[in-house]
Amino acid sequence: MNQQWDGSSPNMIRKPGASPVLALVLSIFLRTGPVYNGQVSKWAVLMLVELIGYILCVFPGVFVWILSIIDAYQTAVRLKNGEAVPENEYSLPLLYRIVRIIDKSATCSRAES
């Protein structure tokens, strides 16, 4: 289901100076791209999902890590372009579909119904 945001939520993040490249690099090497974007709770959920993936089998954990890198980059692009993004908003619909199993507060304005 698509979520529409009016910008009035107290957890909205605005960061017009966001650097997508820095978010990408931080995600690859330190796994902290969402933290850089101001999405700390999203980062915590991603770390939990990635850990579960590693426990189940290494491949799911690596898959979630790669998706979170892409998501951090795409979110930073949205922030750089002046878009307000909710704290628990995912820019990558596939990652959103995986994470919403655990995090019911997750949103994705780009996900199809």
HELIX and SHEET records of a PDB file:
HELIX    1   1 PRO A   20  PHE A   29  1                                  10    
HELIX    2   2 GLY A   33  TYR A   36  1                                   4    
HELIX    3   3 VAL A   40  LEU A   56  1                                  17    
HELIX    4   4 VAL A   58  LYS A   80  1                                  23    
HELIX    5   5 PRO A   93  VAL A   99  1                                   7    
SHEET    1   A 2 MET A  12  ILE A  13  0                                        
SHEET    2   A 2 VAL A  85  PRO A  86 -1                                        
END                                                                             
